[in-house]
Amino acid sequence: MGPGTITVVVIIILFGWGILVYNRLIRLRIRTEEAWRDIDTQLKRRYDLIPNLVETVKGYAAHERGVFENVAKARSAAMGATTPKEKAQAEAGLKAALKSLFAVVENYPQLKANENFQQLQQTLEETEDQIQRARMYYNAVVRDLNTHIGLFPQSIIAGMFHFTPREFYTLTGEEERQAPKVSF
């Protein structure tokens, strides 16, 4: 084999390697977007559940208007957030508002015994579990993508095609790091 043939073989190998790296980055980017959409889906499920929960509580505690308004404002803010950082901050506010709603419920034993309320509570607990799983999956995919983008020599291909690291979905405050208490 002559030097020209060796050069051609090396170029073909490098080109093939570049295609493999690029395709892996594309797969990871798509998985990251899919994982983010899964979080959005679960959060939308929670956002849709909250008005039903508030309406059920309103029937028993109509004079707690400020609590209901805070929940509505926090829900709107959470629905409007777009980036992982914004979502995490808005979710912290929503969880705080829900805690105050559940504190109101503690004063109404007949509400805690209401079958509709119990069903809503169970659905909310299930939704919280699904949100947690979706966040963990998203962060795992982001970790894989960011690692692949940052490793040499894959970083060369990532830089050439403008792949950028993604934000992790992180909790914002210390109270946010605790599991939400939705049982009564």
N, C-alpha and C positions, 0 to 999 in steps of 0.2 A: 504494500500500500504506500502510495506516495503522500507527500505532505498536503497536497490539494484534496485528496480523498479524506484524509484524517480531519482536515478543517471542515469539510462538508458534513462529515458524520457528527463532529462536535456541534456544529451549528444546528443540525437537525435535532440532536439530543436536547440542546438548550431551548430550541423552539418548542419541542414537545413538552419539556418540563414547564415552560412558561404557560402553555395552554392548560396543563393540568392544574397549576397554581391558580390561574385566572378562573377556571371552572369551579374550583373549590371555593374561592372567594365569592363567586356569584351564588353558589349554593348556600353558603353561610349568610350572605346578605338577605337572601330570600327567606331563609329560616328565621332570621332575626325579625324581619317584617311580619312574618306569619305569627311569631310568638307575641309580638307587640299587639297584633290584631286580636289574638286570644285574650290578652289582658283587657283590651277595650271591650270585647264581647262580655266578659265576666263583670266588668265594672258597669256596663250598660244594664246588665241584668240586675245588679244591685241598685242602680239609679232608678230603674223601673219599679223595684220592690219598695223603695223608701216611701213614695207617696201613699201606697196602700197601707203601710205600717203607720204613717202619720195620721191618715184618715181614721184608722181603727182606734188609735189613742185619742184623737180629737173627740170622738164620741163619748169618751169617759172623762176627759180632762180639758174641756173647752176653754177654761180660763188660763191655760198655759200657752197663750198665744205667742209669746216671745220665743219659746223653745221651738215651736213649729216654724216660725219665720227663720230662725237660725239654721234649722235643718234644710229648709228650702234654699236659702242663700248658699250654704255650703255645698249642697247638691249641684246647684247651678255652676258654682265655681269649679267643682271637680269635673263636671261634664265639659266645661270649656277649656280645660288644660290639655296641652298637646304633647309636650316633651316629657320624658320620664321624670325629670326633676320637678317640673310644674305639676305633674300628676301626683307625685309623692307629697308635695306640699299641700295640694288641694285635698288629697285623701286624708291627710292628718287633720285638717279642719273639719272634714265631713265626719270622721270618726269621733272627734270631740263633740260635735253637735249630736251625733247619735247617742253618745254616752249620756248627755243631758236629757235626751228623750227617754232613755231607759231608766234614768233616775226618776223621772216623772211617773213612769209605769209602776215603780216600786210602791208608790202611794195608793195604788188602785188594785187591791187583791182581786176584785171581780174581773178586771181587765186581764190579769195574768191567767185567769181561769177560762177566758174566752177562747173557744176553739179556733176561730179565725185568726186571732192574735197568735196563738200557739203555732199554727201552721205557717204564718208569716215569719215567726221567729225561727222555726226550723229551716225554712227556705233561706233565710238570711245567713244562718250558720253554715249551711251547705255552700252558699255562694261565697262566703268568706274563705272556706277551704279551697274552693276552685280558684279563687283569685290568688291565694297563696301559691298554689301549684303552678299557675300560669306565670307568676312573677319569678319563681325559681327556674322554670324552663327558659324564660326569656333571658335571665341573667346568665344561665349556662351557655346559651347560644351566643350571647354577646361576648362572654369570656372566650369562646372558641374563635369567634371572628376577630376580636381584638388581638388575641394571641397570634393568630395566623398573619394578621396585618403587621404585627410588630417584629416577627421573627425574620432574621436574615437567613437566606436570601429572598424569601417570599416578599419581604417588605419592598424590594425593588419593583416587583410586578404590581404590588398594591399601590405604590406611589405613582407608577406610570399610568394606572387606570383610575386614580383619584379615589381609592377606597379609604375611608376614614373610620377611626374607632367610634363605637357607639357608646352612649351613656348607659350605665347600669341603672336599674330601678332600685333606688336605695331609700330607706326610711329616713325621715327628716329629724324627728325628735326622739327623746328617750321614751316618752310615753307611747310613741308610735311603735316602738320595738316590742311592746307587750301585745299579746294576743287580745283582740277585742272581746270583751265580756258581754255576751248577748243572752246568757241564760239567766233565769230569774229564780 
